[in-house]
Amino acid sequence: MDTIPQYPGATLAARTKFTERFPETSRTLVYVYATEDSSEQVLAFFREQLGAQSWEQQTGTKDQLLGVYSKGEAQLEVNTQSTILEPNYVDAEHVERLTDVPEDTAMIFTIAVNAR
C-alpha cells in the first residue's frame, strides 16, 4: 500500500486498531491528528494527495466532514469530525495516546486505513 500523506503541521495525537469498523477485513488502523486548519483544508489536501497516488474517492462522500477513498482492495477514510479521544469511545480495542491535545485545538481528524 502507498504511504499515507502526512498533513503539514498536524500532530499525531493517538492511534488505535479496530476490528468492527470494516468487519469483512482483517485490520483497520486509525491515526488521530490535531490541526489548526479547517476541515475543508484537510479534505482538500487528502483529495489532492491521494488522487495523485491513484486513490479513487467514493461517490457520495464528497461532503464537508468525510472523505472515503479506495485503491484495489484497500480503503482509506479521512474523517474531520473525530470523537476518538473522548473517554467513552467504545469501538477501539486500545487507544494509544501519543500526546495531549489542547482543549482549544481547532480540529481533530482521523485517518482509518483498511488493508485486506
C-alpha positions in Angstrom: 0.0 0.0 0.0 1.1 3.6 -0.7 2.4 5.7 2.1 -0.3 7.8 3.7 0.4 11.5 3.0 1.4 13.4 6.2 -0.8 16.5 6.7 1.5 19.5 7.1 1.7 20.9 10.7 -0.6 18.2 12.1 0.3 16.5 15.4 -0.2 12.7 15.7 -2.2 12.5 18.9 -3.2 8.9 19.1 -3.5 5.6 17.2 -5.6 2.5 17.6 -6.8 -0.6 15.9 -10.4 -1.5 15.1 -11.9 -4.9 14.2 -15.6 -3.8 13.9 -15.1 -0.8 11.6 -14.8 -2.9 8.5 -15.9 -6.4 9.6 -15.0 -8.1 6.4 -11.3 -7.2 6.8 -8.5 -8.3 9.0 -7.4 -5.0 10.3 -8.2 -1.3 10.4 -5.6 1.1 11.8 -6.7 4.5 12.9 -4.5 7.5 13.3 -5.7 10.6 15.2 -4.3 14.1 14.3 -4.8 17.6 15.7 -4.5 20.6 13.5 -5.4 24.3 13.5 -6.7 24.1 9.9 -10.3 23.7 8.8 -12.0 20.5 7.7 -12.1 21.9 4.1 -8.4 22.4 4.1 -7.7 18.9 5.4 -10.1 17.2 3.0 -8.7 19.2 0.0 -5.2 18.2 0.9 -6.0 14.5 1.1 -8.2 14.7 -2.1 -5.2 16.1 -4.0 -2.5 13.9 -2.4 -4.5 10.6 -2.6 -5.7 11.4 -6.1 -2.0 11.7 -7.2 -1.5 8.2 -5.8 -4.4 6.9 -7.8 -6.8 6.5 -4.9 -10.5 7.0 -6.0 -12.9 9.0 -3.9 -16.1 7.1 -3.3 -19.3 8.5 -4.7 -21.5 10.2 -2.0 -18.6 11.0 0.3 -17.8 14.4 -1.2 -19.1 16.4 1.8 -17.5 18.7 4.3 -16.7 16.2 7.0 -15.7 12.9 5.4 -13.7 11.5 2.5 -13.6 7.8 1.7 -11.1 6.5 -0.9 -10.3 3.1 -2.4 -7.5 1.6 -4.3 -7.7 -2.0 -5.2 -9.0 -3.8 -2.1 -7.7 -1.1 0.3 -9.9 1.6 1.8 -8.9 4.8 3.5 -11.3 7.2 5.3 -10.5 10.8 6.4 -13.0 11.9 9.0 -12.8 15.5 10.2 -15.4 15.0 12.9 -13.5 12.7 15.2 -14.6 11.6 18.6 -11.9 9.0 19.2 -10.2 10.9 22.0 -13.3 11.0 24.2 -13.1 8.7 27.2 -16.1 6.5 26.4 -15.2 5.7 22.8 -16.1 2.0 22.9 -15.2 0.7 19.4 -11.5 0.9 19.8 -9.6 -2.1 21.1 -6.9 0.1 22.5 -6.3 3.8 22.1 -2.6 4.7 22.4 -2.4 8.4 23.3 0.8 9.9 22.0 0.4 13.5 23.1 -2.1 15.7 24.9 -4.3 17.7 22.6 -5.0 21.3 23.9 -8.7 22.0 24.5 -8.6 24.9 22.1 -7.3 22.8 19.2 -9.3 23.8 16.1 -9.9 20.3 14.9 -9.2 16.6 15.4 -9.2 14.4 12.3 -8.8 10.7 11.9 -7.4 8.6 9.1 -8.6 5.0 9.1 -6.7 2.6 6.8 -8.1 -0.8 6.0 -5.8 -3.2 4.2 -7.4 -6.5 3.2 
